[in-house]
Amino acid sequence: MAAPGIGDTYLGPAFVVKKGTPIKIRWHNNLKDTNGNPLPHPLAVDPSLHWAAVPAQDNMMMGPFPLDAGGQSTFDYTLRSVPLVPHVHGGEQPGSSDGGPDGWITPDGVAGPSWASVGDVQPAIGSYVPSGDHDLNPYWNDQPAASAWYHDHALGLTRLNVYMGLASGYLITDPANEPSGLPTGSDSFGNPKDLALIIQDRMFDQYGELYYPALGLNPVDHPFWVPEFFGDTMLVNGQVWPVLDVDPAAYRFRLFNGSNARFYELGLLNKASKIAGPAFNQIATDGGYLYRPVPVNDLTIAPGERAEIVVDFSAFAGQSLILRNKAKAPYPKGAPANSGPTARS
């Protein structure tokens, strides 16, 4: 996925739209190499699941799958062309623009069974769509202001495609009804005082490449399927454990849990003294603004969930604060995060 003029990105480019202003987006699957050939999926696809099978290229495979002496599946499955379909998560839009899991399309123009564009054009499965394009997809944006997000939604591949970065923010604003007193503008470091933070857990191999486990919990029947992924490295907006310099002032943060299965219990902690930092004032949830701000010391946010908070750093000048996570994984009765690398963002 690329943004015009800036090349390939992780994550995708964000959208900021106004309530009541409809837009149309032409989504294009351009996952090709420099010779124009479709790129293979970098992660192992489990064909034993119900997934976006491309009949002309890849046949549905069923188990049981042979294992080696160590219990690892010997079936090396690589998807030779990546199906994609964008879904605006939390958006209210026509069904033809909703990005259903069977509405995928490949870079070489093969469409899924419910591929649809304006007018509900639905070619039969396996039919050819020129250039791998959807037609223009309408988005009404006629809902309350909220921090929605978009992500790939291809059947059986969503966890893998989102893991590789095919997701980002879709912010619906309503300037005429914005609550008064919220932080705006920029600080002395040039940072905006209204920031989106997409939090994800990931793994990397020895070469610094994204890694996803390829041994399923049930290797005979589902050789590559890991039902819940928990990474050992925290990313915020695609950066590993980034640092943000702030003024002793109030900031607005739009938090997105972009993880596969990990919950977060977030709070701020003084790095040296281990004393709690400023509390959060939650002003919005997935559905939009709350009636009034709600003070919270620890904010719990589930996978796919969003929350908007205001944090006032006025009394914490000169301090180094950590955005720490206390949630167990799996939530709520799994292993504690307190002492590991996933305890901080």
C-alpha positions as a Markdown table, in Angstrom:
| # | Residue | x | y | z |
|---|---|---|---|---|
| 1 | Met | 0.0 | 0.0 | 0.0 |
| 2 | Ala | 1.4 | 3.4 | -0.9 |
| 3 | Ala | 0.5 | 7.0 | -0.5 |
| 4 | Pro | 0.8 | 9.2 | -3.6 |
| 5 | Gly | 4.2 | 10.8 | -3.8 |
| 6 | Ile | 5.7 | 9.2 | -0.7 |
| 7 | Gly | 6.3 | 5.6 | -1.7 |
| 8 | Asp | 5.6 | 2.4 | 0.3 |
| 9 | Thr | 4.6 | 2.9 | 3.9 |
| 10 | Tyr | 3.9 | 1.0 | 7.1 |
| 11 | Leu | 1.2 | 1.6 | 8.1 |
| 12 | Gly | -1.0 | 2.9 | 5.3 |
| 13 | Pro | -1.8 | 6.6 | 4.8 |
| 14 | Ala | -4.5 | 8.0 | 7.1 |
| 15 | Phe | -7.7 | 9.6 | 6.1 |
| 16 | Val | -9.1 | 12.7 | 7.8 |
| 17 | Val | -12.7 | 13.5 | 6.6 |
| 18 | Lys | -15.4 | 15.9 | 7.6 |
| 19 | Lys | -18.8 | 14.7 | 8.8 |
| 20 | Gly | -21.4 | 15.2 | 6.1 |
| 21 | Thr | -18.9 | 15.3 | 3.3 |
| 22 | Pro | -19.1 | 12.1 | 1.2 |
| 23 | Ile | -15.9 | 11.0 | -0.6 |
| 24 | Lys | -15.1 | 8.3 | -3.2 |
| 25 | Ile | -12.0 | 6.1 | -3.0 |
| 26 | Arg | -10.5 | 4.0 | -5.8 |
| 27 | Trp | -8.7 | 1.2 | -4.0 |
| 28 | His | -6.0 | -0.5 | -6.0 |
| 29 | Asn | -4.1 | -3.7 | -5.2 |
| 30 | Asn | -0.6 | -3.0 | -6.5 |
| 31 | Leu | 1.4 | -5.7 | -4.6 |
| 32 | Lys | 3.7 | -6.4 | -7.5 |
| 33 | Asp | 7.4 | -6.6 | -8.0 |
| 34 | Thr | 9.4 | -4.3 | -10.3 |
| 35 | Asn | 8.6 | -6.5 | -13.3 |
| 36 | Gly | 4.9 | -6.1 | -12.7 |
| 37 | Asn | 4.4 | -9.7 | -11.4 |
| 38 | Pro | 2.2 | -10.3 | -8.3 |
| 39 | Leu | 4.2 | -10.6 | -5.1 |
| 40 | Pro | 3.9 | -13.8 | -3.1 |
| 41 | His | 2.6 | -13.5 | 0.5 |
| 42 | Pro | 5.6 | -13.1 | 2.8 |
| 43 | Leu | 3.8 | -15.2 | 5.5 |
| 44 | Ala | 2.6 | -18.8 | 5.5 |
| 45 | Val | -1.1 | -19.0 | 4.5 |
| 46 | Asp | -3.1 | -21.8 | 6.1 |
| 47 | Pro | -5.2 | -23.3 | 3.3 |
| 48 | Ser | -7.0 | -25.6 | 5.7 |
| 49 | Leu | -9.1 | -22.6 | 6.8 |
| 50 | His | -11.9 | -21.0 | 4.9 |
| 51 | Trp | -10.0 | -18.4 | 3.1 |
| 52 | Ala | -9.8 | -16.2 | -0.1 |
| 53 | Ala | -8.7 | -19.0 | -2.4 |
| 54 | Val | -7.9 | -17.9 | -6.0 |
| 55 | Pro | -9.0 | -20.8 | -8.2 |
| 56 | Ala | -6.8 | -19.9 | -11.1 |
| 57 | Gln | -3.7 | -20.0 | -9.0 |
| 58 | Asp | -4.2 | -21.9 | -5.7 |
| 59 | Asn | -6.5 | -24.8 | -4.9 |
| 60 | Met | -8.0 | -25.3 | -1.5 |
| 61 | Met | -6.0 | -27.9 | 0.3 |
| 62 | Met | -7.3 | -30.1 | 3.1 |
| 63 | Gly | -5.5 | -32.1 | 5.8 |
| 64 | Pro | -4.3 | -34.2 | 7.4 |
| 65 | Phe | -0.9 | -32.7 | 6.6 |
| 66 | Pro | 2.3 | -34.7 | 6.9 |
| 67 | Leu | 4.7 | -33.8 | 9.8 |
| 68 | Asp | 8.4 | -34.2 | 10.2 |
| 69 | Ala | 10.0 | -35.9 | 13.2 |
| 70 | Gly | 9.8 | -32.6 | 15.2 |
| 71 | Gly | 6.1 | -32.2 | 14.6 |
| 72 | Gln | 6.5 | -29.4 | 12.0 |
| 73 | Ser | 4.3 | -29.6 | 8.9 |
| 74 | Thr | 6.3 | -30.5 | 5.8 |
| 75 | Phe | 3.7 | -28.8 | 3.6 |
| 76 | Asp | 5.4 | -25.5 | 2.4 |
| 77 | Tyr | 2.5 | -23.3 | 1.4 |
| 78 | Thr | 3.1 | -19.9 | -0.2 |
| 79 | Leu | 0.4 | -17.8 | -1.6 |
| 80 | Arg | 1.5 | -16.6 | -5.0 |
| 81 | Ser | -0.8 | -13.6 | -5.3 |
| 82 | Val | -2.2 | -11.6 | -2.3 |
| 83 | Pro | -6.0 | -11.0 | -2.2 |
| 84 | Leu | -7.0 | -7.7 | -0.5 |
| 85 | Val | -10.3 | -5.9 | 0.3 |
| 86 | Pro | -10.4 | -2.7 | 2.3 |
| 87 | His | -12.9 | -2.3 | 5.2 |
| 88 | Val | -13.5 | 0.9 | 7.1 |
| 89 | His | -13.9 | -0.4 | 10.7 |
| 90 | Gly | -16.4 | 1.7 | 12.5 |
| 91 | Gly | -17.6 | 3.5 | 9.4 |
| 92 | Glu | -21.2 | 3.7 | 8.1 |
| 93 | Gln | -21.1 | 3.2 | 4.3 |
| 94 | Pro | -23.0 | 1.5 | 1.5 |
| 95 | Gly | -22.8 | -2.3 | 1.5 |
| 96 | Ser | -20.9 | -2.2 | -1.8 |
| 97 | Ser | -18.2 | -0.2 | 0.0 |
| 98 | Asp | -18.1 | -2.2 | 3.2 |
| 99 | Gly | -15.3 | -4.5 | 2.2 |
| 100 | Gly | -16.8 | -7.9 | 3.0 |
| 101 | Pro | -14.4 | -10.8 | 3.4 |
| 102 | Asp | -15.3 | -12.4 | 0.1 |
| 103 | Gly | -15.0 | -9.0 | -1.8 |
| 104 | Trp | -11.3 | -9.3 | -2.4 |
| 105 | Ile | -9.3 | -8.7 | -5.5 |
| 106 | Thr | -5.7 | -9.7 | -6.5 |
| 107 | Pro | -3.1 | -7.5 | -8.2 |
| 108 | Asp | -3.5 | -9.5 | -11.4 |
| 109 | Gly | -7.3 | -8.8 | -11.5 |
| 110 | Val | -8.9 | -12.0 | -10.1 |
| 111 | Ala | -12.0 | -11.2 | -8.0 |
| 112 | Gly | -13.7 | -12.9 | -5.0 |
| 113 | Pro | -17.3 | -14.1 | -5.1 |
| 114 | Ser | -18.8 | -10.9 | -3.7 |
| 115 | Trp | -16.5 | -8.4 | -5.2 |
| 116 | Ala | -18.6 | -5.3 | -5.7 |
| 117 | Ser | -18.3 | -1.7 | -6.9 |
| 118 | Val | -20.7 | 1.2 | -7.3 |
| 119 | Gly | -24.0 | -0.3 | -8.6 |
| 120 | Asp | -23.3 | -3.6 | -7.0 |
| 121 | Val | -21.4 | -5.0 | -9.9 |
| 122 | Gln | -20.5 | -8.6 | -8.9 |
| 123 | Pro | -18.4 | -10.6 | -11.3 |
| 124 | Ala | -18.5 | -14.3 | -10.8 |
| 125 | Ile | -15.6 | -15.8 | -8.8 |
| 126 | Gly | -12.5 | -16.1 | -10.8 |
| 127 | Ser | -13.5 | -13.5 | -13.3 |
| 128 | Tyr | -11.0 | -10.9 | -14.6 |
| 129 | Val | -11.1 | -7.3 | -13.4 |
| 130 | Pro | -8.9 | -4.9 | -15.5 |
| 131 | Ser | -5.8 | -3.5 | -13.6 |
| 132 | Gly | -6.9 | -5.1 | -10.3 |
| 133 | Asp | -9.1 | -2.1 | -9.5 |
| 134 | His | -12.3 | -1.6 | -7.7 |
| 135 | Asp | -14.4 | 1.2 | -9.2 |
| 136 | Leu | -14.9 | 4.3 | -7.1 |
| 137 | Asn | -16.2 | 3.3 | -3.7 |
| 138 | Pro | -18.5 | 5.9 | -1.9 |
| 139 | Tyr | -18.2 | 6.6 | 1.8 |
| 140 | Trp | -21.0 | 8.7 | 3.3 |
| 141 | Asn | -19.2 | 10.1 | 6.4 |
| 142 | Asp | -22.6 | 11.0 | 7.8 |
| 143 | Gln | -22.0 | 9.7 | 11.3 |
| 144 | Pro | -20.9 | 11.3 | 14.6 |
| 145 | Ala | -17.2 | 12.3 | 14.7 |
| 146 | Ala | -15.1 | 9.3 | 15.7 |
| 147 | Ser | -11.7 | 7.7 | 15.3 |
| 148 | Ala | -12.4 | 4.9 | 12.9 |
| 149 | Trp | -9.8 | 2.9 | 11.1 |
| 150 | Tyr | -9.5 | 0.8 | 7.9 |
| 151 | His | -7.8 | -2.5 | 7.3 |
| 152 | Asp | -7.6 | -5.4 | 4.9 |
| 153 | His | -10.5 | -7.8 | 5.4 |
| 154 | Ala | -9.8 | -10.7 | 3.0 |
| 155 | Leu | -11.3 | -14.0 | 4.2 |
| 156 | Gly | -8.8 | -16.1 | 6.2 |
| 157 | Leu | -6.0 | -13.6 | 5.6 |
| 158 | Thr | -7.0 | -10.6 | 7.6 |
| 159 | Arg | -4.7 | -11.4 | 10.5 |
| 160 | Leu | -1.7 | -11.8 | 8.1 |
| 161 | Asn | -2.4 | -8.8 | 5.9 |
| 162 | Val | -3.0 | -6.4 | 8.8 |
| 163 | Tyr | 0.1 | -7.8 | 10.5 |
| 164 | Met | 2.1 | -6.7 | 7.4 |
| 165 | Gly | 0.8 | -3.1 | 7.8 |
| 166 | Leu | -2.3 | -2.9 | 5.6 |
| 167 | Ala | -4.2 | -0.7 | 8.0 |
| 168 | Ser | -4.4 | 2.9 | 9.2 |
| 169 | Gly | -6.6 | 5.6 | 10.7 |
| 170 | Tyr | -9.9 | 6.9 | 9.2 |
| 171 | Leu | -10.8 | 10.0 | 11.3 |
| 172 | Ile | -14.2 | 11.5 | 11.0 |
| 173 | Thr | -14.2 | 15.1 | 12.2 |
| 174 | Asp | -17.1 | 17.5 | 12.9 |
| 175 | Pro | -15.6 | 21.0 | 13.3 |
| 176 | Ala | -19.0 | 22.6 | 13.9 |
| 177 | Asn | -19.6 | 20.5 | 17.0 |
| 178 | Glu | -16.2 | 20.0 | 18.4 |
| 179 | Pro | -16.1 | 20.3 | 22.2 |
| 180 | Ser | -14.4 | 23.5 | 23.4 |
| 181 | Gly | -11.1 | 23.5 | 25.1 |
| 182 | Leu | -9.5 | 20.5 | 23.4 |
| 183 | Pro | -5.8 | 20.7 | 22.6 |
| 184 | Thr | -5.0 | 22.0 | 19.1 |
| 185 | Gly | -2.0 | 23.4 | 17.2 |
| 186 | Ser | 1.6 | 22.4 | 17.6 |
| 187 | Asp | 4.1 | 22.4 | 20.5 |
| 188 | Ser | 7.6 | 23.8 | 20.7 |
| 189 | Phe | 9.0 | 20.5 | 19.2 |
| 190 | Gly | 6.9 | 20.9 | 16.1 |
| 191 | Asn | 4.6 | 18.0 | 17.2 |
| 192 | Pro | 0.8 | 18.4 | 16.8 |
| 193 | Lys | -1.1 | 18.4 | 20.1 |
| 194 | Asp | -3.7 | 16.1 | 18.6 |
| 195 | Leu | -1.9 | 12.8 | 17.9 |
| 196 | Ala | -3.0 | 9.4 | 16.7 |
| 197 | Leu | -1.2 | 6.5 | 18.3 |
| 198 | Ile | -1.6 | 3.1 | 16.7 |
| 199 | Ile | -0.3 | 0.5 | 19.1 |
| 200 | Gln | 0.7 | -3.0 | 17.9 |
| 201 | Asp | 2.7 | -6.0 | 19.1 |
| 202 | Arg | 5.0 | -7.6 | 16.6 |
| 203 | Met | 7.9 | -10.0 | 16.2 |
| 204 | Phe | 11.1 | -9.7 | 14.2 |
| 205 | Asp | 13.6 | -12.3 | 12.9 |
| 206 | Gln | 17.4 | -12.0 | 13.0 |
| 207 | Tyr | 17.3 | -10.0 | 9.8 |
| 208 | Gly | 14.9 | -7.4 | 11.2 |
| 209 | Glu | 12.0 | -8.7 | 9.1 |
| 210 | Leu | 8.5 | -9.1 | 10.4 |
| 211 | Tyr | 8.1 | -12.6 | 11.8 |
| 212 | Tyr | 4.8 | -14.5 | 12.3 |
| 213 | Pro | 4.8 | -18.1 | 13.8 |
| 214 | Ala | 4.3 | -20.7 | 11.0 |
| 215 | Leu | 3.6 | -23.7 | 13.3 |
| 216 | Gly | -0.1 | -24.1 | 14.1 |
| 217 | Leu | -1.3 | -25.2 | 17.5 |
| 218 | Asn | -3.0 | -28.2 | 15.7 |
| 219 | Pro | -0.4 | -28.9 | 13.0 |
| 220 | Val | -2.1 | -32.0 | 11.5 |
| 221 | Asp | -5.4 | -30.2 | 10.7 |
| 222 | His | -4.3 | -26.5 | 10.6 |
| 223 | Pro | -0.5 | -26.5 | 10.0 |
| 224 | Phe | 0.0 | -22.7 | 10.1 |
| 225 | Trp | -2.9 | -21.3 | 12.0 |
| 226 | Val | -2.1 | -19.5 | 15.3 |
| 227 | Pro | -5.5 | -18.5 | 16.7 |
| 228 | Glu | -4.1 | -15.8 | 19.0 |
| 229 | Phe | -0.8 | -14.0 | 18.2 |
| 230 | Phe | 1.2 | -12.2 | 20.9 |
| 231 | Gly | 4.4 | -10.4 | 19.8 |
| 232 | Asp | 7.4 | -9.5 | 22.0 |
| 233 | Thr | 8.0 | -6.0 | 20.6 |
| 234 | Met | 5.8 | -3.0 | 20.8 |
| 235 | Leu | 5.2 | -0.6 | 17.9 |
| 236 | Val | 3.6 | 2.8 | 17.9 |
| 237 | Asn | 2.8 | 4.2 | 14.5 |
| 238 | Gly | 5.1 | 1.6 | 13.0 |
| 239 | Gln | 8.1 | 2.5 | 15.2 |
| 240 | Val | 9.6 | 0.3 | 17.8 |
| 241 | Trp | 9.4 | 1.8 | 21.3 |
| 242 | Pro | 9.4 | 5.4 | 20.0 |
| 243 | Val | 10.1 | 8.5 | 22.1 |
| 244 | Leu | 7.9 | 11.7 | 22.0 |
| 245 | Asp | 9.1 | 15.0 | 23.5 |
| 246 | Val | 6.2 | 17.1 | 24.8 |
| 247 | Asp | 5.7 | 20.5 | 26.4 |
| 248 | Pro | 4.3 | 20.8 | 29.9 |
| 249 | Ala | 0.9 | 21.2 | 28.4 |
| 250 | Ala | -2.3 | 19.3 | 27.5 |
| 251 | Tyr | -2.3 | 16.9 | 24.5 |
| 252 | Arg | -5.1 | 14.9 | 22.8 |
| 253 | Phe | -4.2 | 11.3 | 21.9 |
| 254 | Arg | -6.4 | 9.1 | 19.7 |
| 255 | Leu | -5.4 | 5.5 | 20.7 |
| 256 | Phe | -5.9 | 2.6 | 18.3 |
| 257 | Asn | -5.3 | -1.0 | 19.4 |
| 258 | Gly | -4.0 | -2.5 | 16.1 |
| 259 | Ser | -2.9 | -5.8 | 17.7 |
| 260 | Asn | -4.1 | -9.3 | 16.6 |
| 261 | Ala | -5.2 | -10.5 | 20.1 |
| 262 | Arg | -3.4 | -8.4 | 22.8 |
| 263 | Phe | -5.4 | -6.2 | 25.2 |
| 264 | Tyr | -3.8 | -3.2 | 26.8 |
| 265 | Glu | -4.2 | -1.6 | 30.3 |
| 266 | Leu | -2.4 | 1.6 | 29.6 |
| 267 | Gly | -1.1 | 4.2 | 32.1 |
| 268 | Leu | 1.9 | 6.6 | 32.4 |
| 269 | Leu | 4.7 | 5.9 | 34.9 |
| 270 | Asn | 7.8 | 8.0 | 35.9 |
| 271 | Lys | 10.7 | 6.1 | 34.4 |
| 272 | Ala | 13.0 | 6.7 | 37.4 |
| 273 | Ser | 10.8 | 6.9 | 40.5 |
| 274 | Lys | 8.1 | 4.4 | 39.3 |
| 275 | Ile | 5.5 | 6.9 | 40.5 |
| 276 | Ala | 2.4 | 7.2 | 38.4 |
| 277 | Gly | 2.4 | 10.0 | 35.8 |
| 278 | Pro | -0.6 | 12.1 | 34.8 |
| 279 | Ala | -4.0 | 10.5 | 34.6 |
| 280 | Phe | -6.0 | 10.2 | 31.4 |
| 281 | Asn | -9.2 | 12.1 | 30.7 |
| 282 | Gln | -11.1 | 10.0 | 28.3 |
| 283 | Ile | -13.3 | 12.1 | 25.9 |
| 284 | Ala | -14.4 | 9.5 | 23.3 |
| 285 | Thr | -14.8 | 5.8 | 22.5 |
| 286 | Asp | -15.2 | 3.9 | 19.2 |
| 287 | Gly | -18.6 | 5.6 | 18.7 |
| 288 | Gly | -17.6 | 9.2 | 19.3 |
| 289 | Tyr | -17.5 | 11.8 | 22.1 |
| 290 | Leu | -18.7 | 11.0 | 25.6 |
| 291 | Tyr | -21.2 | 13.4 | 27.3 |
| 292 | Arg | -18.3 | 14.5 | 29.6 |
| 293 | Pro | -14.7 | 13.6 | 30.1 |
| 294 | Val | -14.1 | 10.6 | 32.4 |
| 295 | Pro | -10.8 | 10.5 | 34.4 |
| 296 | Val | -9.1 | 7.1 | 34.4 |
| 297 | Asn | -5.7 | 6.0 | 35.7 |
| 298 | Asp | -5.6 | 2.8 | 33.7 |
| 299 | Leu | -7.3 | 2.6 | 30.3 |
| 300 | Thr | -8.2 | -0.9 | 29.0 |
| 301 | Ile | -8.5 | -1.2 | 25.2 |
| 302 | Ala | -9.2 | -4.4 | 23.3 |
| 303 | Pro | -8.0 | -5.4 | 19.8 |
| 304 | Gly | -9.6 | -3.1 | 17.2 |
| 305 | Glu | -10.9 | -0.7 | 19.9 |
| 306 | Arg | -10.3 | 3.0 | 19.9 |
| 307 | Ala | -10.2 | 5.6 | 22.7 |
| 308 | Glu | -9.5 | 9.3 | 22.8 |
| 309 | Ile | -7.9 | 10.9 | 25.8 |
| 310 | Val | -6.5 | 14.2 | 27.0 |
| 311 | Val | -3.3 | 14.2 | 29.1 |
| 312 | Asp | -2.1 | 17.3 | 30.9 |
| 313 | Phe | 1.7 | 17.2 | 31.4 |
| 314 | Ser | 1.8 | 20.6 | 33.1 |
| 315 | Ala | 3.0 | 19.3 | 36.4 |
| 316 | Phe | 5.5 | 16.9 | 35.0 |
| 317 | Ala | 8.1 | 19.2 | 33.3 |
| 318 | Gly | 11.5 | 17.6 | 32.9 |
| 319 | Gln | 10.3 | 14.0 | 33.7 |
| 320 | Ser | 10.7 | 10.9 | 31.6 |
| 321 | Leu | 7.4 | 9.0 | 31.4 |
| 322 | Ile | 6.7 | 5.5 | 30.1 |
| 323 | Leu | 3.4 | 4.5 | 28.5 |
| 324 | Arg | 3.2 | 1.1 | 30.3 |
| 325 | Asn | 0.9 | -1.8 | 29.8 |
| 326 | Lys | -0.3 | -4.1 | 32.6 |
| 327 | Ala | -2.7 | -6.3 | 30.7 |
| 328 | Lys | -2.2 | -10.1 | 30.9 |
| 329 | Ala | -2.0 | -12.1 | 27.6 |
| 330 | Pro | -4.3 | -13.8 | 26.9 |
| 331 | Tyr | -6.6 | -11.3 | 28.6 |
| 332 | Pro | -7.6 | -11.4 | 31.4 |
| 333 | Lys | -6.0 | -14.5 | 33.0 |
| 334 | Gly | -2.8 | -15.1 | 30.9 |
| 335 | Ala | 0.8 | -14.2 | 31.5 |
| 336 | Pro | 1.6 | -10.8 | 33.1 |
| 337 | Ala | 3.2 | -8.1 | 31.1 |
| 338 | Asn | 4.7 | -6.2 | 34.0 |
| 339 | Ser | 8.3 | -7.5 | 33.7 |
| 340 | Gly | 8.6 | -8.1 | 30.0 |
| 341 | Pro | 9.2 | -5.9 | 26.9 |
| 342 | Thr | 5.4 | -5.7 | 26.2 |
| 343 | Ala | 5.0 | -3.8 | 29.5 |
| 344 | Arg | 5.9 | -0.5 | 27.8 |
| 345 | Ser | 5.0 | 1.2 | 24.6 |
